[in-house]
Amino acid sequence: MAPADGRLDLTFTPEGRKDVKVQLGIFALDYYQLFGSYSGTLRSLSGTAYPVDGGHGVCESFRARPLPTP
């Protein structure tokens, strides 16, 4: 990920995935999470660079939706 101001330059390397799919009455939940590590550079407002090497983290997606009625 690299925003327009260039202060965040990280690469996420996934190591595994967790999936959850649940139907709760009239709703369904779809969730997944990738877990892994981040590497790259964080830069402060003053321009100081902070290296990141193997920082643990996640990326997630969550969706709740109504189920069709019969």
PLY file of the C-alpha trace (Angstrom):
ply
format ascii 1.0
element vertex 70
property float x
property float y
property float z
element edge 69
property int vertex1
property int vertex2
end_header
0.00 0.00 0.00
1.30 3.44 -0.87
-0.83 6.56 -0.26
-0.35 9.69 -2.35
1.87 11.49 0.19
4.48 8.68 0.11
4.76 8.38 3.90
3.54 4.78 3.98
5.19 2.20 1.77
4.34 -1.29 3.02
3.98 -4.71 1.44
1.67 -7.28 3.05
2.72 -10.93 2.71
-0.15 -13.29 3.64
0.66 -16.46 5.56
-2.83 -17.87 6.10
-6.57 -17.24 5.83
-9.56 -17.61 8.12
-13.09 -17.84 6.64
-16.40 -17.58 8.47
-19.81 -17.93 6.79
-22.83 -17.87 9.09
-26.58 -17.69 8.52
-28.44 -16.08 11.43
-32.17 -16.22 10.81
-32.82 -13.69 8.06
-29.19 -12.49 7.81
-25.97 -13.98 6.49
-22.44 -13.00 7.48
-19.45 -13.52 5.20
-16.08 -12.76 6.78
-12.52 -13.55 5.88
-9.21 -12.52 7.33
-5.75 -12.83 5.85
-2.99 -12.87 8.44
0.66 -12.35 7.72
3.38 -9.74 7.93
4.16 -6.23 6.74
7.53 -4.97 5.50
8.55 -1.57 4.19
8.89 1.97 5.50
6.82 4.39 7.56
7.79 8.07 7.31
6.89 10.72 9.91
5.63 14.20 9.05
9.17 15.49 9.61
10.52 12.94 7.10
12.14 10.47 9.51
11.99 6.96 8.05
11.08 3.98 10.25
11.75 0.56 8.74
9.16 -2.19 9.23
10.42 -5.75 8.79
8.03 -8.60 9.53
5.43 -6.65 11.52
2.50 -8.99 12.16
-0.90 -7.87 10.90
-4.16 -8.70 9.19
-6.37 -7.66 6.26
-10.09 -8.26 6.67
-13.34 -8.25 4.72
-16.76 -8.39 6.38
-20.15 -8.47 4.67
-23.58 -8.72 6.32
-26.58 -9.18 4.06
-30.25 -10.07 4.32
-31.26 -13.48 3.02
-34.02 -13.68 0.41
-37.42 -14.38 1.89
-39.16 -17.56 0.71
0 1
1 2
2 3
3 4
4 5
5 6
6 7
7 8
8 9
9 10
10 11
11 12
12 13
13 14
14 15
15 16
16 17
17 18
18 19
19 20
20 21
21 22
22 23
23 24
24 25
25 26
26 27
27 28
28 29
29 30
30 31
31 32
32 33
33 34
34 35
35 36
36 37
37 38
38 39
39 40
40 41
41 42
42 43
43 44
44 45
45 46
46 47
47 48
48 49
49 50
50 51
51 52
52 53
53 54
54 55
55 56
56 57
57 58
58 59
59 60
60 61
61 62
62 63
63 64
64 65
65 66
66 67
67 68
68 69
